[in-house]
Amino acid sequence: MTQLLKIRDLKIGATVYPPGEPTRWMEIVKGVSLDLEKGKVVGLIGESGAGKSTIGLSALAYGRGGVEITGGSVDVNGRDILKIRPGALRKLRGAEVTYVAQSAAAAFNPARKLMDQVIETSLEHGRLSKSEAEARAVELFRTLGLPDPETFGKRYPHQVSGGQLQRAMTAMALCPGPDLVIFDEPTTALDVTTQIDVLAAIKTAIRETGVAAIYITHDLAVVAQVSDHIMVLRHGETVEYGETDQIINAPREEYTRALVSVRQIEHVEKGPGTEPVLKVEHITARYRGLPRDVLHDINVEVYPGQTLAVVGESGSGKSTLARVITGLLPPSEGSVTFDGRTLSSAMEGRTREDLRQVQMIYQMADTAMNPRQTVGTIIGRPLEFYFGLRGAEKKRRVKDLLEKIEMGDGFLDRYPAELSGGQKQRVCIARALAAEPQLILCDEVTSALDPLVADGILKLLLDLQKTENVAYMFITHDLATVRAIADSIAVMYQGQVVRYGPKTQVLSPPFDDYTDLLLSSVPEMELGWLEQVLNTRKMQSAGN
Amino acid sequence: MRRIPLGAALGLIITVLFFLAAIFAPLLAPYGMAEVVGGVWEPASDKFWLGTDNIGRDLLTRLIYGGRTTIFIATAATLVAFGVGTALGLLAAVLGGWADQALSRFVDLVMSIPALIFALVVLSVTPTTVLVLVLVMGLLESTRVFRLSRAVAVDITVMDYVEAARLRGERRTWIIFREILPNALSPLVSELGLRFIFGVLFISTLSFLGLGVQPPQADWGGIVKENKEGIVYGIPAALYPAVAIAALSISVNLVADWVLNRTSSLKGGRG
């Protein structure tokens, strides 16, 4: 039993700049303690703002963007790294302790070959000679399951997929032979089908190199697969800290229980209606300047007051389908029929009434709202534009809508920057509802949100469907979301619908290979799930 | 309300003083604008605070009236440049395609000719009135504003909220003025300060070369021109307008920087 990392009563703060208020000092980590032995993995879990990345980076004695470590101690191999000289700290960073970032695409230098970047720190710290480092890198590429480990390093970052890049970064972190690696949400930005491979590779690499790790994520099911201990964080404080088995199977705290049981919304599918509100027939589309079709012969229907979930990994064409339906991208073949009328293929040819009937909610609520308009203006504009409401009447309607999305009228004069992620998405929902549409296209509306917040949004959408009788086309890569809200499902793979039908039918065997892969890749809150799935898989993801 | 930083406060005060002096020139100036009141190049005295110029007019009076002309022309030209440049720049960004190409390439063409030479050619064949000066300067400067506003707006037009507005069926004017312009404002405001200063320098240069404001009307470039021979004899008359131009430039830029900092704050997202 050798103690590698000992964090005691860590306090971290930052200067915050709340809009419209004086700047103030805010404590973001309030006295957290943590122990890690050699070769063990601890998972840090919590929603955004819980302080999990900040705690992880403290093992490098690093505060990102104005963050300052104000108290406590961080001992790595028996010495307090908060007190050592900058020179000694430089020797520690990138050698004894290394870091794997969330977005590998942003972390690699696009102008240099992977090998040069993977071995850079090892050479910098004089840990290995160039040939030794390269040999070790190749070894790591093999362990991490990368294709052609011998020549993989000769490629540039843009020549490999996202999942491979994430594994290359893991190799970079492991190359100098560190004692501790910090994984900061390494699989969050990946598709489920890719995530599972990266997760497996990280797990193998950790086991084979005997390195200790801090694994930061917001997905409890993911962290349960790799870690020995889990620390649940909220608002900078430890909620619960224990062995993985205990956290998953016998959580003590209310908050942990909420995290474990997240996404268990029960939704009974409705029977198919009589006349579909939206009919997409034989749609084939391509982007200008691209040689191949992005969508190929798509046929789906949406019934009034029901939800069609469109599932697939990135690049499968599911968002493009939404663009075709809205008229942003006119298809090369096929037609979109709404309420019995064939819609003009381009947006410019549609009437205001056509436009009103189909509304859209975006993935990034941040960029979907004009930062210089107040919530009142954002929600009020469709009312004014489509129904000619003005003054007091408009204000009353906006308040109604705020009520519907479970936000008070105190938000009327707020700007988007003053809202939380979940509130922003709610305002976007209200804006869509303001037009009183028959169909709302929801493009990954929950994927940028924390699990508990996402749950709230899904529940809200389901409630609104009941009261407003609006149909949704729900684009997502997350099957848990699909189970929670869909009435029918279309599974997309490389621009085609590979499986389509009512929810229970699509989600029951026999499966085609792709649906099977997709379904089995969704992490489950269960120990040993990862190994079990890897042994029974039939095919690999397209992005792998 | 946050406190105004010292630099910006200083800049603001000086800028306001310059503009007040320009507006109330007839009240402030001790003598008439073109009145010969003393000897040639008299030194500074109680009677003439800054001395007299090459034909015996009070230099302080000339400087105040000159500031009035220079600041008025520069302001008007900057407004023309921003009106035309921003409107066309945003339009090009929203329209895209061939309209954008045509406008952008035309602007490139105009910009490939040095502005000063272009202005000299145009002014040598047109009557040199204030209106012509303002238009020529404004239109030439508008090419710079066009480039900036187009570049800023192109980034904004691809945002989801602009797409949402288009999907709602909004007219182009709403998209330009309500969705894009408020978000493009902060770089444009700081550019406004910079362009105004270029305007001051431009009109001064033109006047110095004799193609700008015509005598006996005073303006800063003209005062330098009239008194430049004096430098040889150690008479500082030509340097005062230079000091005025520098002071105005620096203070306007201090204000513009502060406005830019305030409005482009990532933490609040509003100005």
Interface residues (C-beta under 8 A of the other chain):
Chain A: Y17 P18 P19 G20 T326 L328 M347 R350 R352 L355 R356 Q359 M360 Y362 M364 T367 A368 M369 N370 P371 R372 Q373 R381 P382 F385 Y386 Y415 P416 A417 R431 A435
Chain B: M159 D160 Y161 E163 A164 R166 L167 R168 G169 E170 R178 E179 P182 N183 S265 K267 G268 G269 R270 G271
